[in-house]
Amino acid sequence: MKENRANYRNRWVALRSGQLLADAASVDELADIVGDLKGLFFTVIY
């Protein structure tokens, strides 16, 4: 994520096993994209 941080600044991201699944403007939008967030790592990038 460090090398791609600027690309996702102020975006919510969801990862599974270190792989980026999706990014979105809000956590609600992220949930709409990936479905259930259970078991995923998700955070906003600052």
BELDAVEN-V843866 format. One record per run of one state. SS is the DSSP state (A for helix, B for strand, O for the rest). FROM is the first residue (numbers start at 0). TO is the last residue. If there is no record, write none. Layout:
SS_FROM_TO / SS_FROM_TO
This chain:
O_0_0 / A_1_7 / O_8_10 / B_11_15 / O_16_17 / B_18_23 / O_24_25 / A_26_33 / O_34_39 / B_40_43 / O_44_45
